Amino acid sequence: MASRLSSPVEPQSVTPLQGARPGMPLYVWCAGIMLLALSLFGGHGKPSGASDFSAKPHAEAGLSPSSSAGPPTGKHLPRSEPTRLLIPKIGVDAPFTELAVDATGKLQPPPADDTNMVGWYAKGVSPGEPGAAIVAGHVDTTTSAAVFADLRELEPGDQFTVNRADGRNATFVVDSADTFAKDDFPDKRVYADTRDAEVRLITCAGDYDHSARDYTENLVVFAHLV
């Protein structure tokens, strides 16, 4: 996980790590913040005048803990805060932090100075609950690759686990991994309510646009609880 951070992270003559650019939106940031609702933007120090959206996630994206998609049809768990994300295939073992939407409708990203941390949209569903839980992480920072640097390597059938505060481990299997241009992001597909327990892993992808100080795409991994 848009257009700018409260304290922007300015690149310091550092060329973005092209080997570390899995993409994904909400339009997610790469070292910036993400906008929930109509998109997320990479935020390598985007100027304060950058475009943003004010639509709120609960109304626009169906991310409320109370799903309107109907009763769950598959395996699901009660609400519980996620504590750690484990993705063995790409060596991810990272703690969670809560992400919140600010007054302008932007979802704040994980700390840019911590390359091994993921965030979840805490006012949406938790991983394991019926609905689409949103988990976002940086692909890189101004100094190094970050937690989702290799997210693009995940393929259908790969599994990852979310450790939860209630002591249960929620295991998910990847259904698909898709890259979307940030100006053509399928919000409903990514954020809409689902009857099953699903997760969206999101980060930046594509080429790095130096003039915009942002990546051109976002990568979204779609997965369901097993």
Number of C-alpha atoms within 10 A of each C-alpha: 40 33 30 29 23 11 9 18 18 17 17 8 8 11 11 25 17 15 11 23 29 30 37 40 39 36 39 38 40 39 38 33 32 33 32 34 27 25 26 34 36 37 30 30 23 25 15 12 8 12 11 20 16 14 17 21 23 17 10 15 22 24 28 21 19 15 20 14 14 13 11 15 11 12 13 20 15 11 16 17 19 25 18 20 22 17 17 12 14 16 12 21 16 19 16 22 20 17 22 19 18 13 9 12 20 29 28 26 31 27 17 24 13 12 22 19 23 30 27 27 24 20 17 24 28 28 33 30 26 31 31 31 29 26 25 30 32 35 35 27 24 21 15 14 20 26 25 28 27 19 29 23 11 19 16 13 12 16 20 20 18 23 20 20 13 12 10 13 18 21 17 23 19 21 16 14 22 14 21 21 18 26 14 12 20 17 18 13 11 23 25 21 25 21 18 21 27 27 28 25 26 34 39 43 33 21 14 21 11 12 7 15 20 26 29 22 30 31 29 30 25 22 25 25 23 14
